């Protein structure tokens, strides 16, 4: 996509209003006021040349410069679409703000989505971020009998003692996980039915393999707690 770069540069080399233009075939000096129609379709402007225009500079290649700065009172630099009807990038030089597809109101203002490898800061003003125990699972370490809560991950410290785990309340979608710390072959873990079924059966679950991990979700009275792959 061709971008139209609307900006303003100051011009002087070899005296006022003298500009050096380098085309593919030959070099030549153009004197007088620069009009944007004088810019070559191909080739480059030689280094050290400053260009001043209140018009539009258009290129199918690229524009490279040490500095790009406005010389008019509005103090704005714009990269627009080819038709010049909308801003792709809007730089408010005076306010030190950059807008993507909009006039910026903050230091960086984006109309649309933002993707980044990381965000740095305290995050205190971020919205729609899950917080609290109701949405984030908690981790419990126990070496004794324990009644699980919904969305809890329970690590049974079988290095110390055996454990019996009672499931949380039977509401469809509730879940919990049970982990063995690595010694269930000696100190076993027992998951009780708690009055409900487990895998459509009324039997408790015995864990006696080291490092076993079970994820259980409640699906209703008929199935009860279903064991799923974690």
Secondary structure, DSSP 8 states (H G I E B T S, - for coil): ---EEE-----BSSSBTEEEEE-SS-EEEEES---GGGS-SSSB--TT-----SS-EE-SS----S-----STT-EEEEE-TTSSSEEEEEETTTTEEEESS--SSSEEESS----S---S--TT--S---STTTS-EEEEESS-EE--TTEEEEE-TTT--EEEE-----TT-EEEEEE-S-TTTS-EEEE-TTS-BTTB---EEE-STT-EEEEEE--TTT-EEEE--
